[in-house]
Amino acid sequence: MQKNNPSIINAWCMYDWANSVHALVIVSSIFPVYFSATALSVSGTPNIHFFGLEIKSSILFSYTVSVSFLITALIIPLCTAIADFTGKKKRFMKFFCYLGATSCMLLYFFTKDTLILSVFLFALSLIGWSGSIVFYDSYLPEIATEENYDRYSARGFSMGYLGSVILLLFNLSMVLFPQFYGITEKALPARISFFTVGLWWMLFAQIPFHYLPSQHIKREKNGRWLLNGFTELKKVYFQLKDQPYLAKFLSAFFIYTMGLRTVMYVATIFGASELKLPSQSLIITVLLIQLVGIAGSFAFAFLSARIGNIYALMVGVTIWIFICTGAYFTTEAMEFYIVACAVGLVMGGIQSLSRATYSKLIPENTQDTASFFSFYDVTEKLAIVIGTFIYGTVEYLTGSMRNSILALLLIFVVGLILLSRIPSQKVYQYELDRNGN
């Protein structure tokens, strides 16, 4: 297949446009606010009775994220095994996409009477989103050459930011001015927002589904082929011994992703529960993060071209350390907005750069990129599981989200130390050239 084909690259980027509305509306803005408000309306307290347990809504939110990504990490190796042996990688991407989008649309029925059911729908939407990303990410080395990984990865994230901002603006207009749409029920704008996320995601996903190549290496079923996904993960793990820089990068990636992705999932809950910010302010803040994030993705791609991927990532993780420090001492709305702008600057940039860096470090002439990206995505999912679990548990034990933020700060410090063990890719390539390799 011809690489760097503009039509295929643009179509690949459109999946970021399609699915990023889930990360913005469902995970980061309207759903967390609506979830907290609905939980409060049920009992008059932030606590929820969940299968006989009384648990704080913010902790239940964190644990739901943890369990969802743990399930994804367990089932993805099975799915990649089936995809390998059937040659139907794109079909699995479609399945998870439709699972997540349909779950979002069903959240339209989220009321205080369906609170428990909606927790499960939220979990299914996370499984659908994260599962589809595994197969989506694995396309990058197949459709692009290495020198374009940073640029195309950043373009995808930027497309995601732009698309999600457009939909959030529409949803925000419904929340702020429901009378303009003839809406009189207070909760209806939020519920319509959940439906539009699923519809947007499903419809725009048809573009990459049409253009991305369907052809994939098909293998014979030998022995316990269904467990091949776990076998492939094991093979990749042992290959890391011969790829020291890849192994060190994955160790650092695992640690700093624990902090980064946890912040993404709990920032709005922190603003609502800890700072008592009004719903409109929180949603506008998330919108601000997205707008800054567009520039941030390209800024980090530019920075990596100048100083190398690893040093650029170290800059980003250092900024995250300052963000956590600032968030710990944040008590007023304006301070929260400043921290949010800093989050937007580094959030998308580090994610896109991490994906591109990993693509570069995969051994050359690797045909089965799905196995390597399955390992990458399982690593990421487990990081989210541990990060959100730590955040929720520290809050549960201490009664304060601020202590949870301190835990995230320490995680970023460890991630920075691990990154510092990896030489700049530019320096590494110079050494290879000098040695005649």
ZAKE-569021 format. One line per field, with one value per residue (C-alpha): residue in one letter; y, z, x. Coordinates in nm, 4 decimals. Each point is the difference from the previous one (the first is absolute). Example, Ala and Ser with C-alpha at 12.3 -4.5 7.8 and 13.67 -1.06 7.14 Angstrom:
residues 2
pavex: (A;S)
v: (-0.4500;0.3440)
w: (0.7800;-0.0660)
u: (1.2300;0.1370)
This chain:
residues 437
pavex: (M;Q;K;N;N;P;S;I;I;N;A;W;C;M;Y;D;W;A;N;S;V;H;A;L;V;I;V;S;S;I;F;P;V;Y;F;S;A;T;A;L;S;V;S;G;T;P;N;I;H;F;F;G;L;E;I;K;S;S;I;L;F;S;Y;T;V;S;V;S;F;L;I;T;A;L;I;I;P;L;C;T;A;I;A;D;F;T;G;K;K;K;R;F;M;K;F;F;C;Y;L;G;A;T;S;C;M;L;L;Y;F;F;T;K;D;T;L;I;L;S;V;F;L;F;A;L;S;L;I;G;W;S;G;S;I;V;F;Y;D;S;Y;L;P;E;I;A;T;E;E;N;Y;D;R;Y;S;A;R;G;F;S;M;G;Y;L;G;S;V;I;L;L;L;F;N;L;S;M;V;L;F;P;Q;F;Y;G;I;T;E;K;A;L;P;A;R;I;S;F;F;T;V;G;L;W;W;M;L;F;A;Q;I;P;F;H;Y;L;P;S;Q;H;I;K;R;E;K;N;G;R;W;L;L;N;G;F;T;E;L;K;K;V;Y;F;Q;L;K;D;Q;P;Y;L;A;K;F;L;S;A;F;F;I;Y;T;M;G;L;R;T;V;M;Y;V;A;T;I;F;G;A;S;E;L;K;L;P;S;Q;S;L;I;I;T;V;L;L;I;Q;L;V;G;I;A;G;S;F;A;F;A;F;L;S;A;R;I;G;N;I;Y;A;L;M;V;G;V;T;I;W;I;F;I;C;T;G;A;Y;F;T;T;E;A;M;E;F;Y;I;V;A;C;A;V;G;L;V;M;G;G;I;Q;S;L;S;R;A;T;Y;S;K;L;I;P;E;N;T;Q;D;T;A;S;F;F;S;F;Y;D;V;T;E;K;L;A;I;V;I;G;T;F;I;Y;G;T;V;E;Y;L;T;G;S;M;R;N;S;I;L;A;L;L;L;I;F;V;V;G;L;I;L;L;S;R;I;P;S;Q;K;V;Y;Q;Y;E;L;D;R;N;G;N)
v: (0.0000;0.3484;0.1903;0.3709;-0.0097;0.3306;-0.1521;-0.2837;0.2258;0.2486;-0.2819;-0.1448;0.3397;0.0204;-0.2781;0.2350;0.2542;-0.2646;-0.1530;0.2954;0.1351;-0.2903;0.1101;0.3594;-0.0197;-0.3361;-0.0214;0.3574;0.2424;-0.0485;-0.3598;0.0397;0.3175;-0.1629;-0.3161;0.1930;0.2079;-0.3054;-0.1893;0.3001;0.0209;-0.3638;0.0205;0.3613;-0.1072;-0.0828;-0.3669;-0.2721;-0.3322;-0.2374;-0.3681;0.0304;0.2267;0.3686;0.1677;0.3584;0.0793;0.1292;-0.3228;-0.2126;0.1988;-0.0733;-0.3683;-0.0338;0.1309;-0.2443;-0.3048;0.0976;0.0218;-0.3171;-0.1853;0.1511;-0.1075;-0.3565;-0.0362;0.1847;-0.2826;-0.2394;0.2416;0.0572;-0.3770;-0.0441;0.2989;-0.1523;-0.3360;0.1319;0.3011;0.2182;0.2731;0.2709;-0.1974;-0.0009;0.3723;0.0355;-0.2258;0.2012;0.3259;-0.1018;-0.1371;0.3321;0.2185;-0.1977;0.0153;0.3787;0.0245;-0.2117;0.2455;0.2199;-0.1948;0.0907;0.1297;-0.0417;-0.3119;-0.1571;0.1117;-0.3488;-0.1127;0.3149;-0.0827;-0.3233;0.1834;0.2447;-0.2971;-0.1573;0.3292;0.0031;-0.3608;0.0796;0.3106;-0.1537;-0.3231;0.1766;0.2124;-0.3122;-0.0893;0.3649;0.0691;-0.3131;0.1432;0.2844;-0.1991;-0.1658;0.3195;0.2397;0.0082;0.0637;0.3605;0.0883;-0.1739;0.3126;0.2206;-0.2392;-0.0984;0.3669;0.0643;-0.2768;0.1385;0.3515;-0.1225;-0.1657;0.3216;0.2030;-0.2438;-0.0414;0.3774;0.0464;-0.2519;0.1311;0.3534;-0.1291;-0.1962;0.2921;0.2282;-0.2433;-0.0089;0.3791;0.1029;-0.2867;0.2365;0.0763;-0.3655;-0.0131;-0.2175;0.0408;-0.3070;0.0893;-0.3314;-0.0503;0.2027;-0.2210;-0.3185;0.1210;0.0705;-0.3633;-0.1113;0.2400;-0.1363;-0.3515;0.1216;0.2200;-0.2788;-0.2609;0.2192;0.1516;-0.3386;-0.1089;0.2081;-0.1939;-0.3235;0.0658;0.1032;-0.1948;-0.3234;-0.3165;-0.2407;-0.1565;-0.2958;-0.3099;-0.2893;-0.3658;-0.1121;-0.1997;-0.1461;0.2345;0.2843;0.1843;0.0683;0.1239;0.3623;-0.0726;-0.2008;0.2961;0.2313;-0.2419;0.0002;0.3789;0.0035;-0.2265;0.2001;0.2999;-0.1590;0.0674;0.3469;0.1760;0.3473;-0.1295;-0.1766;0.3124;0.2115;-0.2360;0.0089;0.3801;0.0083;-0.2315;0.2240;0.3451;-0.1263;-0.1033;0.3666;0.1566;-0.2063;0.0107;0.3797;-0.0079;-0.2150;0.1690;0.3689;0.0948;-0.2026;0.1842;0.3373;-0.1000;-0.1773;0.1714;0.3571;0.0032;0.1698;0.0432;-0.2383;0.2647;0.1075;-0.3573;-0.0680;0.3253;-0.0914;-0.3324;0.1847;0.2269;-0.3052;-0.1343;0.3254;0.0304;-0.3695;0.0546;0.2324;-0.2247;-0.3052;0.1874;0.1777;-0.3310;-0.1365;0.3133;-0.0373;-0.3656;0.0913;0.2385;-0.1874;-0.3578;-0.1913;-0.0990;0.3488;0.1385;-0.2569;0.0959;0.3622;-0.1094;-0.2165;0.2831;0.2275;-0.2658;0.0086;0.3746;-0.0540;-0.2422;0.2384;0.2846;-0.2131;-0.1012;0.3655;0.1057;0.1441;0.2521;-0.0213;0.2175;-0.2190;-0.3056;0.1614;0.0696;-0.3605;-0.1154;0.1988;-0.1679;-0.3401;0.0785;0.0985;-0.3349;-0.2473;-0.0706;0.0774;-0.2739;-0.2543;0.0571;0.0088;-0.3212;-0.1795;0.1280;-0.0822;-0.3560;-0.0378;0.1085;-0.2401;-0.3083;-0.2234;0.0718;-0.2232;-0.1109;-0.1306;-0.0740;0.3466;-0.0963;-0.2158;0.2845;0.2466;-0.2497;-0.0078;0.3807;0.0349;-0.2670;0.1863;0.3219;-0.1591;-0.1555;0.3384;0.1571;-0.2804;0.0521;0.3806;0.0445;-0.2684;0.1792;0.3315;-0.1405;-0.2003;0.2930;0.2116;-0.2822;-0.0426;0.3691;0.1627;0.2539;0.0149;0.2302;-0.2898;-0.1973;0.2796;-0.0311;-0.3688;0.0934;0.2525;-0.2755;-0.2194;0.2694;0.0459;-0.3724;0.0170;0.2879;-0.1939;-0.3010;0.2166;0.1499;-0.3474;0.0045;0.1910;0.2381;-0.1805;0.2511;-0.0861;-0.3726;0.0244;0.1995;-0.2791;-0.2614;0.2020;0.0572;-0.3722;-0.0820;-0.1739)
w: (0.0000;-0.0883;0.3133;0.0642;-0.2288;0.0776;-0.0282;0.2393;0.2446;0.0113;0.0467;0.2825;0.1710;-0.0303;0.2543;0.2543;-0.1131;0.0470;0.3370;0.1879;0.0783;0.2449;0.1866;0.0126;0.0617;0.1760;0.1956;0.0606;-0.0008;-0.0119;0.1245;0.3173;0.0939;-0.0683;0.1819;0.3148;-0.0083;-0.0507;0.2833;0.2266;-0.0950;0.0944;0.3684;0.0615;0.0571;-0.2365;0.1024;-0.2167;0.1107;-0.2436;0.0472;0.3769;0.0312;0.0806;-0.2042;-0.0920;-0.3608;-0.0886;0.1291;-0.1899;-0.3135;0.0433;0.0692;-0.3002;-0.2219;0.1636;-0.0502;-0.3590;-0.1072;0.1879;-0.1995;-0.3206;0.0878;0.0531;-0.3144;-0.2515;-0.0297;-0.0850;-0.2583;-0.1621;-0.0187;-0.1818;-0.2217;-0.0912;-0.0971;-0.1849;-0.1651;0.1290;0.1933;-0.1269;0.1069;0.3582;-0.0183;-0.1222;0.2741;0.2815;-0.1681;-0.0232;0.3561;0.1357;-0.2195;0.0784;0.3735;-0.0237;-0.1830;0.2679;0.2639;-0.1309;0.2488;0.2932;0.2858;0.3764;-0.0435;-0.2354;0.1781;0.0571;-0.3559;-0.1331;0.1895;-0.2010;-0.3261;0.0791;0.0564;-0.3330;-0.1798;0.1434;-0.1076;-0.3501;-0.0280;0.1334;-0.1945;-0.3336;0.0665;0.0178;-0.3605;-0.1107;0.1367;-0.1636;-0.3438;0.0320;-0.0903;-0.2828;-0.1700;0.0685;-0.0122;0.3165;-0.0723;-0.0069;0.3202;0.2178;-0.2502;-0.0808;0.3629;0.0993;-0.2888;0.1252;0.3528;-0.1306;-0.2187;0.3089;0.1990;-0.2773;-0.0585;0.3669;0.0537;-0.2760;0.1560;0.3534;-0.1127;-0.1291;0.3199;0.2151;-0.1796;0.0941;0.3626;0.0303;-0.2222;0.0023;-0.0741;-0.3407;-0.0900;0.1604;0.2853;0.3367;0.1869;0.1948;-0.0496;-0.3661;-0.1591;0.1700;-0.1021;-0.3604;0.0139;0.0847;-0.2974;-0.2394;0.1057;-0.1046;-0.3240;-0.0903;0.0822;-0.2043;-0.3052;-0.0423;0.0627;-0.3357;-0.1729;0.1395;-0.0266;-0.3724;-0.0788;0.2427;-0.1546;0.0912;-0.1179;0.2802;0.0384;0.0536;0.1899;0.0441;0.3210;0.1824;0.3455;0.2549;-0.2471;0.2035;0.2660;-0.2639;0.1041;0.3399;-0.1687;-0.2254;0.3009;0.1578;-0.3182;-0.0097;0.3682;-0.0638;-0.3094;0.2277;0.1233;-0.3435;-0.0153;0.3111;-0.0945;-0.0812;0.3375;0.1855;-0.1884;0.0843;0.3686;-0.0009;-0.2114;0.2447;0.2960;-0.1415;-0.1705;0.3433;0.0940;-0.3334;-0.0789;0.3590;-0.0078;-0.3224;0.1580;0.3390;-0.0665;-0.0389;0.3045;0.1969;-0.1073;0.0827;0.3315;0.1469;-0.1306;-0.0336;-0.3388;-0.1894;-0.2863;-0.2703;0.1191;-0.0028;-0.3521;-0.1315;0.1687;-0.1834;-0.3241;0.0738;0.0565;-0.3424;-0.1807;0.1651;-0.0719;-0.3764;0.0174;0.2551;-0.2306;-0.2778;0.2476;0.1305;-0.3528;-0.0793;0.3240;-0.0680;-0.3432;0.1682;0.3091;-0.0556;0.1259;0.3389;0.1010;-0.1183;0.2137;0.2979;-0.0458;-0.0031;0.3120;0.1821;-0.0805;0.1406;0.3284;0.0233;-0.0929;0.2895;0.2361;-0.1123;0.0225;0.3584;0.1077;-0.2190;0.1952;-0.2385;-0.3422;-0.1749;0.1286;-0.1292;-0.3450;-0.0126;0.0937;-0.2639;-0.2718;0.0972;-0.0174;-0.3495;-0.1101;0.0848;-0.0026;-0.3714;-0.0740;0.2255;-0.1188;-0.3688;0.0590;0.2048;-0.2809;-0.2571;0.2158;0.0507;-0.3753;-0.0618;0.2559;-0.1342;-0.1764;-0.3701;-0.2509;0.2614;-0.1972;0.2879;0.1535;0.1699;0.2523;0.0941;0.0257;0.1975;0.2482;-0.0044;0.0582;0.2693;0.1726;-0.0257;0.1240;0.3020;0.0761;-0.0002;0.2220;0.2588;-0.0260;0.0483;0.2708;0.1897;-0.0370;0.1261;0.2809;0.1334;0.0039;0.1723;0.2685;0.0627;-0.0948;-0.2261;-0.3730;0.0664;0.1507;-0.3143;-0.2022;0.2101;-0.0908;-0.3699;0.0449;0.1315;-0.2948;-0.2470;0.1822;-0.0382;-0.3668;-0.0593;0.1627;-0.2222;-0.3133;0.0927;-0.0404;-0.3745;-0.2314;-0.2515;-0.3181;-0.1931;0.2111;-0.0353;-0.3792;-0.0105;0.1885;-0.2424;-0.3017;0.1525;0.0629;-0.3546;0.0975)
u: (0.0000;0.1224;0.0963;-0.0661;-0.3032;-0.1808;-0.3479;0.0810;0.1869;-0.2874;-0.2495;0.2124;0.0063;-0.3780;-0.0380;0.1534;-0.2612;-0.2709;0.0927;0.1498;-0.3470;-0.0276;0.3120;-0.1249;-0.3749;-0.0379;0.3244;0.1108;-0.2912;-0.3755;-0.0301;0.2150;-0.1907;-0.3368;0.1088;0.0974;-0.3189;-0.2222;0.1702;-0.0548;-0.3684;-0.0623;0.0928;0.0943;0.3612;0.2903;-0.0311;-0.1563;-0.1458;0.1655;-0.0921;-0.0176;0.3030;-0.0146;0.2698;0.0825;-0.0962;0.3478;0.1587;-0.2530;0.0841;0.3725;-0.0575;-0.2319;0.2789;0.2435;-0.2224;-0.0866;0.3610;0.0892;-0.2672;0.1383;0.3527;-0.1236;-0.2111;0.2173;0.2583;-0.2846;-0.1356;0.3387;0.0501;-0.3293;0.0787;0.3370;-0.1454;-0.3044;0.1617;-0.2854;0.1794;-0.2306;-0.3073;0.1197;0.0591;-0.3596;-0.1374;0.1572;-0.0966;-0.3653;0.0021;0.1270;-0.2211;-0.3158;0.0740;0.0305;-0.3323;-0.1701;0.1211;-0.2815;-0.2139;0.2290;-0.2170;0.0163;-0.2162;0.2542;0.3169;0.1423;-0.0752;0.1650;0.3198;0.0167;-0.0753;0.2808;0.2308;-0.1032;0.0640;0.3534;0.0585;-0.1245;0.2137;0.3205;-0.0461;-0.0396;0.3090;0.2187;-0.0750;-0.0043;0.3496;0.1408;-0.0740;0.2544;0.3166;-0.1931;-0.1154;0.2906;0.3785;0.1997;0.0951;-0.3710;-0.1106;0.0264;-0.1797;-0.2841;-0.0492;-0.0225;-0.2392;-0.2267;-0.0120;-0.0584;-0.2852;-0.1419;0.0199;-0.1611;-0.2855;-0.0778;0.0037;-0.2568;-0.2376;0.0619;-0.0881;-0.3315;-0.0639;0.1084;-0.2452;-0.2785;0.1125;0.0281;-0.2930;-0.2518;-0.2871;0.1525;-0.0570;-0.3432;0.1272;-0.1700;0.1256;0.3148;0.1822;-0.0914;0.2865;0.2612;-0.1796;-0.0272;0.3737;0.0716;-0.2108;0.1752;0.3398;-0.0970;-0.1555;0.2991;0.2457;-0.1862;-0.0622;0.3482;0.1640;-0.1401;0.2703;0.3008;-0.1974;-0.0380;0.3576;0.2209;0.1308;-0.1868;0.2658;0.1970;0.2343;-0.2098;0.1554;-0.0723;-0.1653;0.2645;-0.0557;-0.1517;-0.0323;-0.2628;0.2632;0.2404;-0.0589;0.1506;0.2758;0.0756;0.0155;0.2444;0.2112;0.0055;0.0965;0.2994;0.0977;0.0411;0.3233;0.1477;-0.1559;0.1335;-0.1200;-0.3476;-0.0135;0.1114;-0.2500;-0.2880;0.0983;-0.0049;-0.3172;-0.1769;0.0826;-0.0718;-0.3163;-0.1293;0.0040;-0.0909;-0.3088;-0.1238;0.0053;-0.2005;-0.2701;-0.0333;0.0724;-0.3660;-0.1022;0.2715;-0.1373;-0.3578;0.0594;0.3061;-0.0341;-0.3823;0.0203;-0.3291;-0.0755;0.0270;0.3448;0.1253;-0.1254;0.1477;0.3293;0.0096;-0.0721;0.2945;0.2218;-0.0958;0.0756;0.3404;0.0576;-0.0165;0.2977;0.1690;-0.0010;0.1800;0.2272;0.1329;0.0406;0.2062;0.1969;0.0781;0.1351;0.2447;0.1156;-0.1218;-0.3014;0.1412;0.1085;-0.3335;-0.1809;0.2177;-0.1045;-0.3636;0.0279;0.1793;-0.2933;-0.2348;0.1949;-0.0607;-0.3652;-0.0519;0.1778;-0.2244;-0.3169;0.0825;0.0034;-0.2951;-0.2926;-0.1576;-0.1616;0.2609;0.2819;-0.1855;-0.0304;0.3745;0.0784;-0.2496;0.1807;0.3265;-0.1717;-0.1242;0.3487;0.1573;-0.2896;-0.0320;0.3639;0.1336;-0.2562;0.0699;0.3761;-0.0134;-0.1823;0.2478;0.3041;-0.1174;-0.0581;0.3598;0.1447;-0.1796;0.2573;0.0323;-0.1803;-0.2525;-0.2972;-0.2346;-0.0236;-0.3282;0.1893;0.2346;-0.2860;-0.2029;0.2895;0.0114;-0.3728;-0.0123;0.2836;-0.1991;-0.3230;0.1717;0.1558;-0.3468;-0.1330;0.2731;-0.0014;-0.3747;-0.0036;0.2774;-0.1828;-0.3293;0.1591;0.2045;-0.3152;-0.1904;0.2674;0.0714;-0.3304;0.1689;0.0661;0.2945;0.1917;-0.0795;0.1595;0.3163;0.0101;-0.0226;0.2816;0.2275;-0.0971;0.1072;0.3311;0.0726;-0.1016;0.2422;0.2837;-0.0701;-0.0079;0.3355;0.1575;-0.0757;0.2354;-0.1492;-0.0955;0.2075;0.3047;-0.0709;-0.0255;0.3239;0.1759;-0.1357;0.1158;0.3427;0.0420;-0.1028;-0.3266)
